[in-house]
Amino acid sequence: MSNSGALRSFKHRNFRILYPASVVSNIGTWAQRVAQDWLVLELTNNSAADLGIVTGLQFLPTIFLSMWGGALADRFNKRKLLMFTALGGGLTSGLLGVLVITRNVQTWHVYALALIFGIFSAIDAPIRTSFNSELVGKADIANAVSLNATNFNIGRMVGPALSGYLILLFGTGWSFLVNSLSYVFIIIALNRIRPDELHITQKPDRAATIKDGVTFVRENLQIRLVMVTVFFGATFGLNFQIFNALMARKEFHLGPAEFGGAGSILALGTLTAALVGTRIENARVPKRIMIGAMLFGLLVATLSFAQNYVQYLVILPFAGAVALTTFIFANSYVQTTTPAHLRGRVMGIYLMIFMGGTPLGSPIIGWAAGAIGIRATVLICGLITTTAAVLVFTRLRKLIGRQSQSNAEHDAGNDDVENPPEHRF
């Protein structure tokens, strides 16, 4: 297999072992997300506020536990930690499925189990993300990130459609059980990984502190600017589950199959972007991340003007493609510019910012949808995303200008320097 091809991460056996299991797990996760949203709407008589609250609860642990999960990734064996989080996620999903099928589920059960599931997910995410470098080595991290995005979007494409039809035929309970079973595949795959083939350049440091990761981010302005862009894009723009559920049910008066179908159509765009992303690696720089966020926000705003379900579905995959490209670039940039011994903690900070705005944004979006309507809410969310990206891009341009001036002055005083250092803007 070519060392420079779009699939080059598959030359690593451990990556090949874990990848298909992750596909199954992502399908299960997306099936559960659709079922959870639909279950909340059923239990609360289509309450947008309750839908926002349960989404917020699921992502609330990210604020408090992502950095801790990142520190665990730098301190302990990542493979064993991932087995623990997979077991916890599987048991939580299974319990909710049993409650639904036995007709004992209540709204507070969904709230509580969404929070518990979120705890395992918050710890899992930075460990799983930083585990990429051990599976494929630093040279192939960017390629692995794109392939994992493809994996994620296969799940996003298949999971919602599968869940939509399961709900139609059997109710929401079976979607939770499907997700619970999917974690078995992850645990088996992690057991089959060969530790001696992992690319471990830095042994776990039991003394690793969160403070070191925070210091690194604080001292790197470009990483900070990327994280700010990601925060606004993810908090306000990346709410397709809420947007799709409320647009399908309230604006277009459709059922679970169409809601699940919207998720699959969205995934067509994001999957395409992920596949293209495997061949675009040199473009993963802050400037393009911010331009992508601007365009993403505009496309989200455009969704609010769709007059029917077909128009909505036409716009949706373009919004998804731009969103995924932007966030792949951001994820890859942060991982490849962070030293190996800090990668877990820095990715913990990144994921806290990426997902941590959801507990704040989702209840607000749910409330706004009930107060001013889902169309106006989608429009405002899109404009906030674009405006934030424009302001951050302006800050980056000033940084580039200062850096260019500094380099020019340095070169003028050092005529013998032929190759000044490059800066990834």
C-alpha positions in Angstrom: 0.0 0.0 0.0 1.3 3.4 -0.9 2.8 5.4 1.9 1.3 8.6 0.4 -2.2 7.2 -0.6 -5.6 8.2 0.8 -5.8 4.8 2.6 -2.2 4.6 3.9 -3.3 4.3 7.6 -4.6 0.8 6.8 -1.0 -0.4 6.4 -1.0 -0.5 10.2 -2.5 -3.7 11.4 -3.9 -2.2 14.7 -5.7 0.5 12.8 -7.2 -2.1 10.4 -8.5 -4.1 13.5 -10.1 -1.2 15.3 -11.6 0.6 12.2 -14.5 -1.8 11.3 -15.4 -2.1 15.0 -15.6 1.6 15.2 -17.9 1.7 12.1 -20.3 -0.6 13.9 -20.1 1.4 17.1 -20.7 4.7 15.3 -23.8 3.2 13.6 -25.1 2.3 17.0 -24.3 5.7 18.5 -26.2 7.5 15.7 -29.1 5.1 16.0 -29.3 5.9 19.7 -29.1 9.7 19.1 -32.1 9.7 16.8 -34.0 7.4 19.1 -33.2 9.5 22.2 -34.4 12.7 20.5 -37.6 11.0 19.2 -38.2 9.4 22.7 -38.0 12.8 24.4 -40.5 14.3 21.9 -42.9 11.4 22.5 -42.6 11.7 26.3 -42.9 15.5 26.5 -45.6 16.2 23.8 -43.0 17.6 21.3 -41.3 19.9 23.8 -38.4 21.7 22.1 -37.1 22.9 25.5 -36.9 19.3 26.9 -35.1 18.2 23.7 -32.5 20.9 24.3 -32.2 20.0 28.0 -31.5 16.3 27.3 -29.0 17.1 24.6 -27.3 19.5 27.0 -27.2 16.9 29.8 -25.5 14.4 27.5 -22.8 16.9 26.7 -22.5 18.6 30.1 -19.8 16.2 31.4 -17.6 17.3 28.6 -17.1 20.6 30.3 -15.8 19.0 33.5 -14.3 15.7 32.3 -12.6 16.2 28.9 -9.4 17.7 30.3 -9.4 15.0 33.0 -9.8 12.3 30.3 -7.0 13.9 28.4 -4.8 13.7 31.5 -5.7 10.0 31.9 -4.6 9.4 28.3 -1.2 10.8 29.1 -0.9 9.0 32.4 -2.2 5.4 31.7 -2.6 2.7 29.0 -5.0 4.1 26.5 -6.2 0.7 25.2 -7.3 -0.4 28.7 -9.0 2.9 29.4 -11.0 2.6 26.1 -12.2 -0.8 27.2 -13.5 0.7 30.4 -15.4 3.5 28.7 -16.8 1.1 26.1 -18.2 -1.1 28.8 -19.8 1.8 30.6 -21.4 3.2 27.4 -22.7 -0.2 26.5 -24.3 -0.9 29.9 -25.9 2.6 30.0 -27.4 2.2 26.5 -28.7 -1.3 27.3 -30.4 -0.1 30.5 -32.3 2.6 28.7 -33.3 0.2 25.9 -34.7 -2.3 28.5 -36.7 0.5 30.2 -38.2 1.5 26.9 -39.1 -2.0 25.8 -40.7 -2.9 29.2 -42.7 0.4 29.0 -41.2 1.7 32.3 -39.3 4.6 30.9 -40.0 8.1 32.2 -38.5 11.4 31.2 -36.2 11.6 34.2 -34.8 8.2 33.2 -33.8 9.6 29.8 -32.2 12.7 31.5 -30.3 10.6 34.0 -29.0 8.0 31.6 -28.1 10.7 29.0 -26.0 12.3 31.7 -24.3 9.0 32.6 -23.7 8.1 29.0 -22.2 11.6 28.6 -19.8 10.9 31.4 -18.3 7.9 29.7 -18.3 9.7 26.4 -16.5 12.7 27.8 -13.7 10.6 29.3 -13.5 8.4 26.1 -13.2 11.1 23.5 -9.7 12.6 24.3 -8.3 9.1 25.0 -9.7 7.8 21.7 -8.5 10.8 19.7 -5.0 10.8 21.1 -4.9 7.0 20.6 -4.7 7.7 16.8 -1.0 8.5 17.1 -0.3 5.2 18.7 -2.2 3.3 16.1 -0.5 4.9 13.0 2.4 7.1 14.2 2.7 10.8 13.8 3.4 10.8 10.1 -0.1 9.3 9.4 -2.1 11.2 12.0 -3.7 13.6 9.5 -4.7 10.7 7.2 -6.1 8.7 10.2 -8.2 11.7 11.3 -9.8 11.9 7.8 -10.4 8.1 7.7 -12.0 8.2 11.2 -14.2 11.1 10.0 -15.3 8.8 7.1 -16.0 6.1 9.7 -18.0 8.5 11.8 -20.0 9.6 8.8 -20.8 6.1 7.7 -22.3 5.8 11.1 -24.1 9.1 10.6 -25.5 7.9 7.3 -26.6 4.4 8.3 -27.5 4.9 11.9 -30.3 7.5 11.6 -31.9 5.7 8.7 -31.7 2.4 10.7 -33.1 4.0 13.8 -35.9 5.7 11.9 -37.2 2.4 10.5 -36.7 0.6 13.9 -38.7 3.3 15.6 -41.4 3.0 12.9 -41.6 -0.8 13.2 -40.8 -1.5 16.9 -40.5 1.9 18.8 -37.4 3.5 20.1 -36.2 0.8 22.5 -34.4 -1.4 19.9 -32.2 1.4 18.8 -30.7 1.7 22.3 -30.1 -2.1 22.4 -28.4 -2.0 19.0 -26.0 0.6 20.3 -25.4 -1.4 23.5 -24.5 -4.4 21.4 -22.1 -2.4 19.2 -19.8 -1.8 22.1 -19.0 -5.5 22.2 -17.3 -5.2 18.9 -15.1 -2.3 20.2 -14.0 -4.4 23.3 -13.2 -7.4 21.1 -11.2 -5.3 18.7 -9.2 -3.6 21.5 -8.4 -7.0 22.9 -7.0 -8.0 19.5 -4.7 -5.0 19.2 -1.0 -5.9 19.5 0.7 -3.7 22.1 4.1 -4.3 20.6 3.0 -2.7 17.3 1.7 0.5 18.8 3.7 3.6 18.0 4.5 4.8 21.5 7.1 7.5 21.5 6.4 8.7 25.0 5.7 6.4 27.9 2.7 7.3 30.1 3.7 9.9 32.7 1.9 9.4 36.0 2.9 12.9 37.0 1.2 14.5 33.9 -0.9 17.5 35.0 -3.7 19.4 33.2 -1.9 22.6 33.9 0.8 21.7 31.4 -1.7 21.3 28.6 -3.4 24.6 29.5 -0.1 26.4 29.5 0.8 25.0 26.1 -2.6 26.2 24.6 -2.2 29.6 26.3 1.2 30.1 24.8 0.1 29.2 21.2 -2.1 31.9 19.8 -2.9 30.1 16.5 -4.2 27.1 18.4 -6.3 29.4 20.6 -7.8 31.1 17.6 -8.6 27.7 16.0 -10.3 26.6 19.3 -12.4 29.8 19.5 -13.6 29.2 15.9 -14.4 25.6 16.7 -16.3 26.7 19.9 -18.7 29.0 18.1 -19.1 26.7 15.1 -19.9 23.6 17.2 -22.0 25.4 19.8 -24.3 27.3 17.5 -23.9 25.7 14.0 -23.4 22.0 14.7 -26.8 21.3 16.1 -28.2 19.3 13.2 -29.9 16.8 15.4 -32.1 19.5 17.1 -32.6 21.4 13.8 -33.6 18.2 11.9 -35.9 17.0 14.6 -37.8 20.2 15.0 -37.9 21.1 11.3 -39.1 17.7 10.4 -41.8 17.5 13.2 -42.9 21.1 13.6 -42.3 22.8 10.2 -42.8 20.0 7.7 -45.1 17.8 9.9 -43.2 14.5 9.1 -42.5 11.3 11.0 -39.5 9.4 12.3 -38.5 7.9 9.0 -38.1 11.3 7.4 -36.3 12.6 10.5 -33.9 9.7 10.2 -33.6 10.2 6.5 -32.5 13.8 7.0 -29.6 12.5 9.1 -28.6 10.1 6.3 -28.8 12.9 3.7 -26.6 15.1 5.9 -24.1 12.2 6.2 -23.8 11.9 2.4 -22.3 15.4 2.4 -20.1 14.8 5.4 -19.0 11.4 4.1 -18.0 12.9 0.8 -16.0 15.6 2.6 -14.3 13.1 4.7 -13.2 11.0 1.7 -11.9 14.1 -0.1 -10.1 15.1 3.1 -7.9 12.0 3.0 -6.2 13.6 0.0 -6.0 17.2 1.3 -3.5 17.6 4.1 -1.4 20.6 3.3 -4.5 22.9 3.5 -5.1 22.1 7.2 -4.1 25.6 8.5 -5.9 28.2 10.6 -6.8 30.5 7.7 -8.7 27.8 5.9 -10.4 26.6 9.1 -11.8 30.1 9.7 -12.9 30.5 6.1 -14.6 27.2 6.3 -16.4 28.2 9.5 -17.7 31.4 7.7 -19.2 29.4 4.8 -20.6 26.8 7.2 -22.5 29.5 9.2 -23.9 30.9 6.0 -25.2 27.5 4.9 -26.8 26.9 8.2 -28.6 30.2 8.0 -29.8 29.2 4.5 -31.5 26.1 5.9 -33.9 28.4 7.7 -35.3 29.6 4.4 -36.2 26.1 3.0 -39.9 26.1 2.1 -40.3 22.4 2.1 -38.6 19.1 3.1 -37.0 18.6 -0.3 -35.4 22.1 -0.3 -34.1 21.4 3.2 -32.6 18.1 2.1 -30.9 19.8 -0.9 -29.1 22.3 1.3 -28.3 19.9 4.2 -25.5 17.9 2.7 -23.6 21.0 1.6 -23.8 22.4 5.1 -22.6 19.0 6.5 -19.7 18.8 4.0 -18.3 22.2 4.8 -18.8 21.6 8.5 -16.9 18.3 8.5 -14.1 19.7 6.3 -13.6 22.6 8.7 -13.6 20.4 11.9 -11.3 17.8 10.3 -8.8 20.5 9.5 -9.1 21.9 13.0 -8.7 18.5 14.7 -5.7 17.6 12.5 -4.0 21.0 13.0 -4.2 20.8 16.8 -3.0 17.1 16.9 -0.1 17.6 14.5 1.2 20.8 16.2 1.1 19.4 19.7 4.0 17.4 21.2 3.3 13.7 21.8 3.7 14.0 25.6 1.0 16.7 25.8 -1.3 15.4 23.0 -3.9 13.8 25.3 -4.3 16.8 27.5 -4.4 19.3 24.6 -7.0 17.2 22.8 -8.9 17.1 26.1 -9.0 20.9 26.0 -9.9 20.9 22.3 -12.8 18.4 22.8 -14.0 20.3 25.9 -14.3 23.4 23.6 -15.7 21.4 20.7 -18.4 19.7 22.6 -18.5 21.7 25.8 -20.6 24.5 24.4 -23.5 22.0 23.7 -24.7 21.9 27.3 -25.0 25.7 27.1 -26.1 26.1 23.6 -28.7 23.2 23.3 -31.0 24.4 26.1 -30.8 27.9 24.7 -31.6 26.7 21.2 -34.4 24.6 22.5 -35.9 27.5 24.4 -35.4 29.9 21.4 -37.1 27.4 19.0 -40.1 27.4 21.3 -40.1 31.2 21.8 -39.4 32.5 18.3 -39.7 29.4 16.1 -37.2 27.0 14.8 -36.6 28.9 11.5 -35.5 32.1 13.3 -33.4 30.1 15.7 -31.5 28.3 12.8 -30.9 31.7 11.1 -29.5 33.3 14.2 -27.3 30.2 14.9 -25.8 30.4 11.4 -25.1 34.1 11.6 -23.4 33.8 15.0 -21.1 31.1 13.6 -20.2 33.2 10.6 -19.7 36.4 12.6 -17.4 34.7 15.1 -15.3 33.2 12.3 -14.9 36.7 10.7 -13.8 38.3 13.9 -11.3 35.5 14.6 -10.0 35.6 11.0 -9.4 39.4 11.4 -7.3 38.7 14.5 -5.4 36.1 12.6 -4.7 38.5 9.8 -3.2 41.0 12.2 -1.0 38.2 13.6 0.2 37.3 10.1 1.0 40.9 9.4 3.0 41.2 12.6 4.8 38.0 11.9 5.6 39.0 8.3 7.0 42.3 9.5 9.1 40.5 12.1 10.5 38.1 9.5 11.3 40.9 7.1 13.2 42.8 9.9 15.0 39.6 10.8 16.0 38.9 7.2 17.2 42.4 6.8 19.6 42.0 9.7 20.7 38.5 8.7 21.5 38.5 5.0 23.1 35.1 5.2 19.8 33.4 6.2 18.5 31.7 3.0 15.6 29.8 4.4 13.6 31.6 7.1 11.3 29.4 9.2 7.9 28.6 7.8 4.7 29.5 9.7 1.5 27.5 9.1 -1.2 30.1 8.6 
